[in-house]
């Protein structure tokens, strides 16, 4: 096994993170593979997923074109001064003390229509809206199929997870600037996703790492694959059966890395806790119900959940 030691942690170079081919005619086998990957890793990649390559490429093209605009043009969709999830903002500046690189981000809701605020959608390039709306239709179908398999993997109705944590969709466009000190810094620091599930398409520059069994694993770069990350809400719904994977990003010395995560989330007032049908005397609830807005409040302020869940 090939491995190196970095920051006192072992970084595995073997490509062991599951890859699931959704075109396999044995769909029961596909469903079992998705469930197994979610139980053991909390992350996997899907190929032959039904999203046309040209749709993904258009999404990437308009995102890249937006970030190539001048700073003044990008500020047309800047996050407002008041607290807002949507808009363009520089997330991090290069800082050797905190080991963070320069990262720019664009956030905006993409579903349902009533949650979409087009003032945060770039007007330049001109086809930005069309490309994002086309991708939204496809990624929504894919996410719903995965949530159906995960629900049935718990012995529940196929709609169970979607009804709780499949209500709102937000896209983030991450732009990681190249850095000659890439060996010393990271892009986004280690975290689990606050969402129910996250679906990511990256550009051709690898840089996502996931944590399992005290090891960091590099995610293999597969053209046209969609990366699926199980988030905190499905962890709680499944009573810990599905893992919310710890992950982070690194930057490249010379090339710009980009990624397009879509966060699939509950509504802010939705109360999320373990499904009663899967808990009992032999498997008591590991988490207490909490509204999604309260969960966000605690997580973003780094407040412990131990007192809430105990």
Helices and strands as residue ranges (DSSP letters): E 3-6, E 9-12, E 19-21, H 27-40, E 43-47, H 53-67, H 71-74, G 75-77, E 87-92, E 103-111, G 113-115, G 118-120, H 128-153, H 160-165, E 168-176, E 197-202, E 208-212, E 215-218, E 226-230, H 232-237, E 247-249, E 257-265, E 271-272, G 276-278, E 290-291, H 292-300, H 306-309
